[in-house]
Amino acid sequence: MARPLMLAAALLISLAPSNGQAGITLEGSWQGPFLEDFLLRLDFKKELEGGYAGTVLLSRDGAQLQNDPLAEVRMEGDSLRFFIPARETPFFGQINRERPAAISG
């Protein structure tokens, strides 16, 4: 059970948007493999007062292992950062807007 809780260091090796949008925005679902055995999904939505809210979901073989809200979601240019309070885990990464779009960090 310790491996899923290490969600910070290797987080988001290559997540791709699964929302099928023509333009690349942070809003929507991004998913990809994590530590070979897991599927990681990030859901982002635009807040009314600006900024973004989000959730991180981690599963393995169809069993959900994590469903935690994100805090302090910030996107500046192609830089993305957020914090997972339940795991006391920060994330700092980049959005690659080339096709296919990806988040890495």
Biopython code that builds the backbone (N, CA, C, O; Angstrom):
import numpy as np
from Bio.PDB.StructureBuilder import StructureBuilder

atoms = [
    (1, "MET", "N", (0.820, -1.205, 0.000)),
    (1, "MET", "CA", (0.000, 0.000, 0.000)),
    (1, "MET", "C", (0.857, 1.260, 0.000)),
    (1, "MET", "O", (0.344, 2.344, -0.276)),
    (2, "ALA", "N", (2.139, 1.148, 0.299)),
    (2, "ALA", "CA", (2.982, 2.337, 0.351)),
    (2, "ALA", "C", (3.228, 2.936, -1.021)),
    (2, "ALA", "O", (3.371, 4.153, -1.133)),
    (3, "ARG", "N", (3.284, 2.122, -2.072)),
    (3, "ARG", "CA", (3.581, 2.655, -3.399)),
    (3, "ARG", "C", (2.576, 3.697, -3.864)),
    (3, "ARG", "O", (3.004, 4.744, -4.349)),
    (4, "PRO", "N", (1.258, 3.479, -3.748)),
    (4, "PRO", "CA", (0.330, 4.511, -4.209)),
    (4, "PRO", "C", (0.448, 5.818, -3.426)),
    (4, "PRO", "O", (0.113, 6.878, -3.953)),
    (5, "LEU", "N", (0.908, 5.762, -2.207)),
    (5, "LEU", "CA", (0.995, 6.961, -1.393)),
    (5, "LEU", "C", (2.219, 7.806, -1.740)),
    (5, "LEU", "O", (2.339, 8.931, -1.254)),
    (6, "MET", "N", (3.123, 7.296, -2.560)),
    (6, "MET", "CA", (4.316, 8.024, -2.970)),
    (6, "MET", "C", (4.011, 8.945, -4.141)),
    (6, "MET", "O", (4.901, 9.213, -4.949)),
    (7, "LEU", "N", (2.832, 9.419, -4.255)),
    (7, "LEU", "CA", (2.327, 10.071, -5.446)),
    (7, "LEU", "C", (3.065, 11.326, -5.866)),
    (7, "LEU", "O", (2.679, 11.917, -6.875)),
    (8, "ALA", "N", (4.075, 11.768, -5.185)),
    (8, "ALA", "CA", (4.707, 13.051, -5.532)),
    (8, "ALA", "C", (5.828, 12.945, -6.543)),
    (8, "ALA", "O", (5.723, 13.511, -7.631)),
    (9, "ALA", "N", (6.875, 12.255, -6.225)),
    (9, "ALA", "CA", (8.110, 12.336, -6.996)),
    (9, "ALA", "C", (7.956, 11.972, -8.461)),
    (9, "ALA", "O", (8.432, 12.711, -9.322)),
    (10, "ALA", "N", (7.317, 10.875, -8.768)),
    (10, "ALA", "CA", (7.227, 10.425, -10.161)),
    (10, "ALA", "C", (5.873, 10.718, -10.784)),
    (10, "ALA", "O", (5.547, 10.177, -11.841)),
    (11, "LEU", "N", (5.102, 11.548, -10.156)),
    (11, "LEU", "CA", (3.741, 11.823, -10.602)),
    (11, "LEU", "C", (3.692, 12.325, -12.032)),
    (11, "LEU", "O", (4.498, 13.164, -12.434)),
    (12, "LEU", "N", (2.773, 11.825, -12.771)),
    (12, "LEU", "CA", (2.454, 12.322, -14.109)),
    (12, "LEU", "C", (3.587, 12.213, -15.102)),
    (12, "LEU", "O", (3.969, 13.204, -15.725)),
    (13, "ILE", "N", (4.107, 11.062, -15.251)),
    (13, "ILE", "CA", (5.179, 10.888, -16.216)),
    (13, "ILE", "C", (4.707, 11.309, -17.601)),
    (13, "ILE", "O", (5.425, 12.005, -18.320)),
    (14, "SER", "N", (3.520, 10.896, -17.970)),
    (14, "SER", "CA", (2.978, 11.333, -19.257)),
    (14, "SER", "C", (1.472, 11.150, -19.236)),
    (14, "SER", "O", (0.971, 10.076, -19.568)),
    (15, "LEU", "N", (0.764, 12.168, -18.859)),
    (15, "LEU", "CA", (-0.688, 12.111, -18.840)),
    (15, "LEU", "C", (-1.214, 12.798, -20.081)),
    (15, "LEU", "O", (-0.681, 13.823, -20.506)),
    (16, "ALA", "N", (-2.238, 12.245, -20.653)),
    (16, "ALA", "CA", (-2.827, 12.845, -21.848)),
    (16, "ALA", "C", (-4.282, 13.177, -21.576)),
    (16, "ALA", "O", (-4.940, 12.469, -20.814)),
    (17, "PRO", "N", (-4.801, 14.238, -22.181)),
    (17, "PRO", "CA", (-6.197, 14.603, -21.958)),
    (17, "PRO", "C", (-7.110, 13.551, -22.554)),
    (17, "PRO", "O", (-6.882, 13.080, -23.668)),
    (18, "SER", "N", (-8.155, 13.179, -21.806)),
    (18, "SER", "CA", (-9.100, 12.186, -22.306)),
    (18, "SER", "C", (-10.429, 12.821, -22.663)),
    (18, "SER", "O", (-11.412, 12.113, -22.885)),
    (19, "ASN", "N", (-10.478, 14.146, -22.723)),
    (19, "ASN", "CA", (-11.743, 14.819, -22.983)),
    (19, "ASN", "C", (-11.984, 15.081, -24.461)),
    (19, "ASN", "O", (-13.068, 15.535, -24.826)),
    (20, "GLY", "N", (-11.019, 14.812, -25.315)),
    (20, "GLY", "CA", (-11.205, 14.945, -26.745)),
    (20, "GLY", "C", (-11.413, 16.358, -27.248)),
    (20, "GLY", "O", (-11.899, 16.540, -28.364)),
    (21, "GLN", "N", (-11.063, 17.365, -26.464)),
    (21, "GLN", "CA", (-11.262, 18.746, -26.880)),
    (21, "GLN", "C", (-10.315, 19.099, -28.017)),
    (21, "GLN", "O", (-9.191, 18.600, -28.082)),
    (22, "ALA", "N", (-10.777, 19.959, -28.909)),
    (22, "ALA", "CA", (-9.936, 20.402, -30.015)),
    (22, "ALA", "C", (-8.798, 21.282, -29.515)),
    (22, "ALA", "O", (-7.654, 21.093, -29.929)),
    (23, "GLY", "N", (-9.085, 22.245, -28.630)),
    (23, "GLY", "CA", (-8.058, 23.112, -28.055)),
    (23, "GLY", "C", (-7.509, 22.487, -26.788)),
    (23, "GLY", "O", (-8.210, 21.745, -26.101)),
    (24, "ILE", "N", (-6.267, 22.784, -26.481)),
    (24, "ILE", "CA", (-5.652, 22.228, -25.282)),
    (24, "ILE", "C", (-5.859, 23.195, -24.123)),
    (24, "ILE", "O", (-5.336, 24.310, -24.131)),
    (25, "THR", "N", (-6.617, 22.763, -23.138)),
    (25, "THR", "CA", (-6.821, 23.520, -21.914)),
    (25, "THR", "C", (-6.609, 22.579, -20.740)),
    (25, "THR", "O", (-6.616, 21.361, -20.919)),
    (26, "LEU", "N", (-6.423, 23.115, -19.559)),
    (26, "LEU", "CA", (-6.262, 22.278, -18.376)),
    (26, "LEU", "C", (-7.579, 21.606, -18.014)),
    (26, "LEU", "O", (-7.587, 20.483, -17.512)),
    (27, "GLU", "N", (-8.676, 22.281, -18.263)),
    (27, "GLU", "CA", (-9.991, 21.779, -17.874)),
    (27, "GLU", "C", (-10.297, 20.445, -18.538)),
    (27, "GLU", "O", (-10.074, 20.269, -19.736)),
    (28, "GLY", "N", (-10.815, 19.497, -17.739)),
    (28, "GLY", "CA", (-11.169, 18.172, -18.241)),
    (28, "GLY", "C", (-10.410, 17.095, -17.499)),
    (28, "GLY", "O", (-9.851, 17.339, -16.430)),
    (29, "SER", "N", (-10.392, 15.903, -18.068)),
    (29, "SER", "CA", (-9.717, 14.750, -17.466)),
    (29, "SER", "C", (-8.428, 14.443, -18.210)),
    (29, "SER", "O", (-8.385, 14.455, -19.440)),
    (30, "TRP", "N", (-7.389, 14.171, -17.453)),
    (30, "TRP", "CA", (-6.090, 13.774, -17.986)),
    (30, "TRP", "C", (-5.758, 12.433, -17.346)),
    (30, "TRP", "O", (-5.892, 12.291, -16.131)),
    (31, "GLN", "N", (-5.332, 11.454, -18.119)),
    (31, "GLN", "CA", (-5.004, 10.163, -17.518)),
    (31, "GLN", "C", (-3.815, 9.513, -18.200)),
    (31, "GLN", "O", (-3.505, 9.785, -19.360)),
    (32, "GLY", "N", (-3.158, 8.641, -17.436)),
    (32, "GLY", "CA", (-2.003, 7.929, -17.960)),
    (32, "GLY", "C", (-1.472, 6.951, -16.931)),
    (32, "GLY", "O", (-1.944, 6.926, -15.794)),
    (33, "PRO", "N", (-0.485, 6.138, -17.321)),
    (33, "PRO", "CA", (0.088, 5.146, -16.404)),
    (33, "PRO", "C", (0.953, 5.810, -15.336)),
    (33, "PRO", "O", (1.528, 6.878, -15.548)),
    (34, "PHE", "N", (1.028, 5.150, -14.191)),
    (34, "PHE", "CA", (1.844, 5.618, -13.074)),
    (34, "PHE", "C", (2.519, 4.407, -12.444)),
    (34, "PHE", "O", (1.836, 3.458, -12.058)),
    (35, "LEU", "N", (3.831, 4.417, -12.332)),
    (35, "LEU", "CA", (4.595, 3.309, -11.743)),
    (35, "LEU", "C", (4.214, 1.965, -12.364)),
    (35, "LEU", "O", (4.118, 0.968, -11.648)),
    (36, "GLU", "N", (4.000, 1.919, -13.640)),
    (36, "GLU", "CA", (3.713, 0.732, -14.444)),
    (36, "GLU", "C", (2.414, 0.012, -14.094)),
    (36, "GLU", "O", (1.705, -0.414, -15.006)),
    (37, "ASP", "N", (2.074, -0.143, -12.825)),
    (37, "ASP", "CA", (0.920, -0.947, -12.421)),
    (37, "ASP", "C", (-0.348, -0.147, -12.158)),
    (37, "ASP", "O", (-1.398, -0.737, -11.902)),
    (38, "PHE", "N", (-0.280, 1.166, -12.214)),
    (38, "PHE", "CA", (-1.399, 1.992, -11.791)),
    (38, "PHE", "C", (-1.890, 2.885, -12.925)),
    (38, "PHE", "O", (-1.150, 3.197, -13.858)),
    (39, "LEU", "N", (-3.142, 3.284, -12.822)),
    (39, "LEU", "CA", (-3.709, 4.273, -13.738)),
    (39, "LEU", "C", (-3.995, 5.527, -12.921)),
    (39, "LEU", "O", (-4.688, 5.475, -11.906)),
    (40, "LEU", "N", (-3.460, 6.639, -13.369)),
    (40, "LEU", "CA", (-3.631, 7.911, -12.679)),
    (40, "LEU", "C", (-4.518, 8.811, -13.519)),
    (40, "LEU", "O", (-4.321, 8.935, -14.727)),
    (41, "ARG", "N", (-5.493, 9.438, -12.879)),
    (41, "ARG", "CA", (-6.359, 10.386, -13.581)),
    (41, "ARG", "C", (-6.452, 11.668, -12.773)),
    (41, "ARG", "O", (-6.637, 11.642, -11.556)),
    (42, "LEU", "N", (-6.319, 12.786, -13.467)),
    (42, "LEU", "CA", (-6.510, 14.101, -12.871)),
    (42, "LEU", "C", (-7.711, 14.740, -13.533)),
    (42, "LEU", "O", (-7.797, 14.788, -14.760)),
    (43, "ASP", "N", (-8.640, 15.230, -12.730)),
    (43, "ASP", "CA", (-9.811, 15.945, -13.238)),
    (43, "ASP", "C", (-9.698, 17.397, -12.804)),
    (43, "ASP", "O", (-9.543, 17.685, -11.618)),
    (44, "PHE", "N", (-9.778, 18.315, -13.768)),
    (44, "PHE", "CA", (-9.716, 19.744, -13.485)),
    (44, "PHE", "C", (-10.977, 20.422, -13.982)),
    (44, "PHE", "O", (-11.500, 20.081, -15.043)),
    (45, "LYS", "N", (-11.466, 21.389, -13.206)),
    (45, "LYS", "CA", (-12.591, 22.209, -13.671)),
    (45, "LYS", "C", (-12.307, 23.662, -13.321)),
    (45, "LYS", "O", (-11.670, 23.968, -12.312)),
    (46, "LYS", "N", (-12.792, 24.537, -14.170)),
    (46, "LYS", "CA", (-12.626, 25.979, -13.972)),
    (46, "LYS", "C", (-13.594, 26.421, -12.877)),
    (46, "LYS", "O", (-14.759, 26.025, -12.882)),
    (47, "GLU", "N", (-13.120, 27.233, -11.945)),
    (47, "GLU", "CA", (-13.974, 27.756, -10.883)),
    (47, "GLU", "C", (-14.589, 29.077, -11.319)),
    (47, "GLU", "O", (-14.008, 29.795, -12.134)),
    (48, "LEU", "N", (-15.757, 29.401, -10.784)),
    (48, "LEU", "CA", (-16.454, 30.631, -11.147)),
    (48, "LEU", "C", (-15.627, 31.875, -10.867)),
    (48, "LEU", "O", (-15.643, 32.824, -11.651)),
    (49, "GLU", "N", (-14.904, 31.877, -9.755)),
    (49, "GLU", "CA", (-14.113, 33.046, -9.376)),
    (49, "GLU", "C", (-12.715, 33.033, -9.997)),
    (49, "GLU", "O", (-11.856, 33.824, -9.607)),
    (50, "GLY", "N", (-12.487, 32.145, -10.952)),
    (50, "GLY", "CA", (-11.181, 32.033, -11.603)),
    (50, "GLY", "C", (-10.377, 30.905, -10.995)),
    (50, "GLY", "O", (-10.720, 30.402, -9.925)),
    (51, "GLY", "N", (-9.340, 30.513, -11.648)),
    (51, "GLY", "CA", (-8.523, 29.411, -11.157)),
    (51, "GLY", "C", (-9.167, 28.066, -11.456)),
    (51, "GLY", "O", (-10.144, 27.976, -12.199)),
    (52, "TYR", "N", (-8.601, 27.029, -10.865)),
    (52, "TYR", "CA", (-9.060, 25.665, -11.119)),
    (52, "TYR", "C", (-9.225, 24.898, -9.821)),
    (52, "TYR", "O", (-8.547, 25.175, -8.832)),
    (53, "ALA", "N", (-10.132, 23.930, -9.834)),
    (53, "ALA", "CA", (-10.273, 22.938, -8.778)),
    (53, "ALA", "C", (-9.925, 21.606, -9.420)),
    (53, "ALA", "O", (-9.997, 21.471, -10.642)),
    (54, "GLY", "N", (-9.549, 20.624, -8.618)),
    (54, "GLY", "CA", (-9.189, 19.350, -9.216)),
    (54, "GLY", "C", (-9.251, 18.197, -8.247)),
    (54, "GLY", "O", (-9.389, 18.373, -7.037)),
    (55, "THR", "N", (-9.145, 17.002, -8.819)),
    (55, "THR", "CA", (-9.162, 15.755, -8.065)),
    (55, "THR", "C", (-8.135, 14.813, -8.676)),
    (55, "THR", "O", (-7.960, 14.789, -9.894)),
    (56, "VAL", "N", (-7.459, 14.040, -7.838)),
    (56, "VAL", "CA", (-6.560, 12.997, -8.316)),
    (56, "VAL", "C", (-7.184, 11.649, -7.968)),
    (56, "VAL", "O", (-7.607, 11.418, -6.835)),
    (57, "LEU", "N", (-7.233, 10.768, -8.959)),
    (57, "LEU", "CA", (-7.757, 9.417, -8.772)),
    (57, "LEU", "C", (-6.685, 8.427, -9.198)),
    (57, "LEU", "O", (-6.073, 8.577, -10.255)),
    (58, "LEU", "N", (-6.463, 7.421, -8.374)),
    (58, "LEU", "CA", (-5.470, 6.402, -8.659)),
    (58, "LEU", "C", (-6.145, 5.049, -8.549)),
    (58, "LEU", "O", (-6.838, 4.777, -7.569)),
    (59, "SER", "N", (-5.947, 4.196, -9.547)),
    (59, "SER", "CA", (-6.553, 2.869, -9.512)),
    (59, "SER", "C", (-5.557, 1.824, -9.994)),
    (59, "SER", "O", (-4.555, 2.126, -10.642)),
    (60, "ARG", "N", (-5.876, 0.589, -9.652)),
    (60, "ARG", "CA", (-5.070, -0.552, -10.087)),
    (60, "ARG", "C", (-6.016, -1.704, -10.355)),
    (60, "ARG", "O", (-6.800, -2.086, -9.487)),
    (61, "ASP", "N", (-5.946, -2.251, -11.543)),
    (61, "ASP", "CA", (-6.813, -3.361, -11.940)),
    (61, "ASP", "C", (-8.283, -3.053, -11.670)),
    (61, "ASP", "O", (-9.031, -3.934, -11.247)),
    (62, "GLY", "N", (-8.698, -1.822, -11.908)),
    (62, "GLY", "CA", (-10.086, -1.423, -11.739)),
    (62, "GLY", "C", (-10.487, -1.052, -10.322)),
    (62, "GLY", "O", (-11.595, -0.561, -10.110)),
    (63, "ALA", "N", (-9.615, -1.275, -9.349)),
    (63, "ALA", "CA", (-9.920, -0.931, -7.953)),
    (63, "ALA", "C", (-9.383, 0.468, -7.656)),
    (63, "ALA", "O", (-8.202, 0.747, -7.863)),
    (64, "GLN", "N", (-10.259, 1.336, -7.170)),
    (64, "GLN", "CA", (-9.853, 2.705, -6.842)),
    (64, "GLN", "C", (-9.076, 2.724, -5.535)),
    (64, "GLN", "O", (-9.546, 2.217, -4.517)),
    (65, "LEU", "N", (-7.884, 3.313, -5.568)),
    (65, "LEU", "CA", (-7.016, 3.382, -4.398)),
    (65, "LEU", "C", (-6.942, 4.776, -3.801)),
    (65, "LEU", "O", (-6.641, 4.941, -2.619)),
    (66, "GLN", "N", (-7.218, 5.771, -4.621)),
    (66, "GLN", "CA", (-7.116, 7.153, -4.154)),
    (66, "GLN", "C", (-8.130, 8.009, -4.900)),
    (66, "GLN", "O", (-8.329, 7.851, -6.104)),
    (67, "ASN", "N", (-8.763, 8.910, -4.172)),
    (67, "ASN", "CA", (-9.693, 9.893, -4.735)),
    (67, "ASN", "C", (-9.608, 11.119, -3.833)),
    (67, "ASN", "O", (-10.411, 11.287, -2.915)),
    (68, "ASP", "N", (-8.623, 11.971, -4.108)),
    (68, "ASP", "CA", (-8.347, 13.105, -3.231)),
    (68, "ASP", "C", (-8.482, 14.428, -3.975)),
    (68, "ASP", "O", (-8.106, 14.529, -5.142)),
    (69, "PRO", "N", (-9.020, 15.444, -3.298)),
    (69, "PRO", "CA", (-9.087, 16.775, -3.919)),
    (69, "PRO", "C", (-7.697, 17.402, -4.007)),
    (69, "PRO", "O", (-6.811, 17.118, -3.202)),
    (70, "LEU", "N", (-7.538, 18.258, -5.004)),
    (70, "LEU", "CA", (-6.312, 19.029, -5.173)),
    (70, "LEU", "C", (-6.530, 20.424, -4.611)),
    (70, "LEU", "O", (-7.653, 20.929, -4.613)),
    (71, "ALA", "N", (-5.482, 21.036, -4.139)),
    (71, "ALA", "CA", (-5.536, 22.416, -3.636)),
    (71, "ALA", "C", (-4.467, 23.229, -4.358)),
    (71, "ALA", "O", (-3.534, 22.681, -4.945)),
    (72, "GLU", "N", (-4.624, 24.531, -4.301)),
    (72, "GLU", "CA", (-3.626, 25.455, -4.844)),
    (72, "GLU", "C", (-3.254, 25.136, -6.292)),
    (72, "GLU", "O", (-2.083, 25.198, -6.666)),
    (73, "VAL", "N", (-4.262, 24.793, -7.109)),
    (73, "VAL", "CA", (-4.008, 24.492, -8.523)),
    (73, "VAL", "C", (-3.678, 25.795, -9.239)),
    (73, "VAL", "O", (-4.480, 26.730, -9.248)),
    (74, "ARG", "N", (-2.498, 25.848, -9.836)),
    (74, "ARG", "CA", (-2.050, 27.056, -10.536)),
    (74, "ARG", "C", (-1.471, 26.670, -11.887)),
    (74, "ARG", "O", (-0.670, 25.741, -11.994)),
    (75, "MET", "N", (-1.882, 27.389, -12.902)),
    (75, "MET", "CA", (-1.307, 27.218, -14.224)),
    (75, "MET", "C", (-0.823, 28.578, -14.693)),
    (75, "MET", "O", (-1.608, 29.521, -14.798)),
    (76, "GLU", "N", (0.462, 28.678, -14.975)),
    (76, "GLU", "CA", (1.064, 29.915, -15.467)),
    (76, "GLU", "C", (1.836, 29.564, -16.724)),
    (76, "GLU", "O", (2.883, 28.920, -16.652)),
    (77, "GLY", "N", (1.328, 29.981, -17.880)),
    (77, "GLY", "CA", (1.935, 29.574, -19.142)),
    (77, "GLY", "C", (1.808, 28.071, -19.284)),
    (77, "GLY", "O", (0.703, 27.530, -19.234)),
    (78, "ASP", "N", (2.927, 27.395, -19.460)),
    (78, "ASP", "CA", (2.922, 25.936, -19.563)),
    (78, "ASP", "C", (3.290, 25.254, -18.248)),
    (78, "ASP", "O", (3.419, 24.031, -18.205)),
    (79, "SER", "N", (3.462, 26.029, -17.173)),
    (79, "SER", "CA", (3.799, 25.465, -15.865)),
    (79, "SER", "C", (2.532, 25.154, -15.081)),
    (79, "SER", "O", (1.584, 25.939, -15.069)),
    (80, "LEU", "N", (2.531, 24.002, -14.430)),
    (80, "LEU", "CA", (1.395, 23.569, -13.621)),
    (80, "LEU", "C", (1.906, 23.182, -12.248)),
    (80, "LEU", "O", (2.937, 22.523, -12.111)),
    (81, "ARG", "N", (1.163, 23.606, -11.229)),
    (81, "ARG", "CA", (1.481, 23.163, -9.873)),
    (81, "ARG", "C", (0.188, 22.970, -9.109)),
    (81, "ARG", "O", (-0.813, 23.640, -9.360)),
    (82, "PHE", "N", (0.232, 22.035, -8.167)),
    (82, "PHE", "CA", (-0.889, 21.817, -7.257)),
    (82, "PHE", "C", (-0.377, 21.088, -6.028)),
    (82, "PHE", "O", (0.778, 20.664, -5.973)),
    (83, "PHE", "N", (-1.256, 20.948, -5.042)),
    (83, "PHE", "CA", (-0.919, 20.305, -3.778)),
    (83, "PHE", "C", (-2.002, 19.287, -3.474)),
    (83, "PHE", "O", (-3.185, 19.554, -3.684)),
    (84, "ILE", "N", (-1.599, 18.108, -2.975)),
    (84, "ILE", "CA", (-2.552, 17.076, -2.552)),
    (84, "ILE", "C", (-2.535, 17.064, -1.023)),
    (84, "ILE", "O", (-1.680, 16.413, -0.423)),
    (85, "PRO", "N", (-3.479, 17.784, -0.380)),
    (85, "PRO", "CA", (-3.458, 17.900, 1.083)),
    (85, "PRO", "C", (-3.498, 16.558, 1.815)),
    (85, "PRO", "O", (-2.804, 16.395, 2.819)),
    (86, "ALA", "N", (-4.285, 15.602, 1.344)),
    (86, "ALA", "CA", (-4.423, 14.320, 2.032)),
    (86, "ALA", "C", (-3.104, 13.551, 2.085)),
    (86, "ALA", "O", (-2.914, 12.708, 2.962)),
    (87, "ARG", "N", (-2.205, 13.833, 1.163)),
    (87, "ARG", "CA", (-0.912, 13.143, 1.105)),
    (87, "ARG", "C", (0.254, 14.079, 1.415)),
    (87, "ARG", "O", (1.413, 13.665, 1.404)),
    (88, "GLU", "N", (-0.069, 15.358, 1.693)),
    (88, "GLU", "CA", (0.952, 16.381, 1.939)),
    (88, "GLU", "C", (1.991, 16.375, 0.816)),
    (88, "GLU", "O", (3.198, 16.384, 1.055)),
    (89, "THR", "N", (1.475, 16.359, -0.422)),
    (89, "THR", "CA", (2.316, 16.179, -1.599)),
    (89, "THR", "C", (2.172, 17.332, -2.582)),
    (89, "THR", "O", (1.070, 17.597, -3.062)),
    (90, "PRO", "N", (3.271, 18.025, -2.891)),
    (90, "PRO", "CA", (3.231, 19.050, -3.937)),
    (90, "PRO", "C", (3.558, 18.432, -5.298)),
    (90, "PRO", "O", (4.209, 17.390, -5.373)),
    (91, "PHE", "N", (3.109, 19.072, -6.353)),
    (91, "PHE", "CA", (3.472, 18.683, -7.718)),
    (91, "PHE", "C", (3.845, 19.927, -8.499)),
    (91, "PHE", "O", (3.155, 20.944, -8.428)),
    (92, "PHE", "N", (4.927, 19.846, -9.237)),
    (92, "PHE", "CA", (5.364, 20.905, -10.140)),
    (92, "PHE", "C", (5.660, 20.242, -11.473)),
    (92, "PHE", "O", (6.449, 19.300, -11.535)),
    (93, "GLY", "N", (5.036, 20.723, -12.541)),
    (93, "GLY", "CA", (5.248, 20.109, -13.842)),
    (93, "GLY", "C", (5.009, 21.060, -14.993)),
    (93, "GLY", "O", (4.862, 22.269, -14.810)),
    (94, "GLN", "N", (4.973, 20.490, -16.179)),
    (94, "GLN", "CA", (4.810, 21.243, -17.417)),
    (94, "GLN", "C", (3.693, 20.635, -18.254)),
    (94, "GLN", "O", (3.468, 19.425, -18.234)),
    (95, "ILE", "N", (3.003, 21.495, -18.985)),
    (95, "ILE", "CA", (2.018, 21.040, -19.959)),
    (95, "ILE", "C", (2.658, 21.161, -21.332)),
    (95, "ILE", "O", (3.092, 22.239, -21.736)),
    (96, "ASN", "N", (2.711, 20.048, -22.039)),
    (96, "ASN", "CA", (3.199, 20.036, -23.410)),
    (96, "ASN", "C", (1.980, 20.187, -24.310)),
    (96, "ASN", "O", (1.122, 19.304, -24.336)),
    (97, "ARG", "N", (1.890, 21.264, -25.030)),
    (97, "ARG", "CA", (0.712, 21.546, -25.845)),
    (97, "ARG", "C", (0.796, 20.960, -27.251)),
    (97, "ARG", "O", (-0.123, 21.133, -28.052)),
    (98, "GLU", "N", (1.878, 20.276, -27.552)),
    (98, "GLU", "CA", (1.982, 19.598, -28.844)),
    (98, "GLU", "C", (1.026, 18.414, -28.850)),
    (98, "GLU", "O", (0.575, 17.966, -27.796)),
    (99, "ARG", "N", (0.727, 17.921, -30.021)),
    (99, "ARG", "CA", (-0.138, 16.739, -30.129)),
    (99, "ARG", "C", (0.703, 15.489, -30.035)),
    (99, "ARG", "O", (1.691, 15.385, -30.762)),
    (100, "PRO", "N", (0.372, 14.525, -29.181)),
    (100, "PRO", "CA", (-0.703, 14.635, -28.207)),
    (100, "PRO", "C", (-0.260, 15.472, -27.009)),
    (100, "PRO", "O", (0.901, 15.423, -26.603)),
    (101, "ALA", "N", (-1.180, 16.230, -26.457)),
    (101, "ALA", "CA", (-0.897, 17.055, -25.283)),
    (101, "ALA", "C", (-0.592, 16.144, -24.099)),
    (101, "ALA", "O", (-1.115, 15.034, -24.010)),
    (102, "ALA", "N", (0.252, 16.618, -23.197)),
    (102, "ALA", "CA", (0.624, 15.811, -22.039)),
    (102, "ALA", "C", (1.033, 16.716, -20.889)),
    (102, "ALA", "O", (1.451, 17.856, -21.089)),
    (103, "ILE", "N", (0.905, 16.181, -19.679)),
    (103, "ILE", "CA", (1.419, 16.821, -18.472)),
    (103, "ILE", "C", (2.574, 15.950, -18.005)),
    (103, "ILE", "O", (2.449, 14.726, -17.954)),
    (104, "SER", "N", (3.686, 16.566, -17.667)),
    (104, "SER", "CA", (4.814, 15.788, -17.168)),
    (104, "SER", "C", (5.445, 16.505, -15.989)),
    (104, "SER", "O", (5.345, 17.724, -15.846)),
    (105, "GLY", "N", (6.100, 15.712, -15.145)),
    (105, "GLY", "CA", (6.766, 16.302, -14.004)),
    (105, "GLY", "C", (7.287, 15.271, -13.066)),
    (105, "GLY", "O", (7.881, 15.611, -12.043)),
]
sb = StructureBuilder()
sb.init_structure("model")
sb.init_model(0)
sb.init_chain("A")
sb.init_seg("    ")
for serial, (resi, resn, name, xyz) in enumerate(atoms, 1):
    if name == "N":
        sb.init_residue(resn, " ", resi, " ")
    sb.init_atom(name, np.array(xyz, "f"), 0.0, 1.0, " ", f" {name:<3s}", serial, name[0])
structure = sb.get_structure()
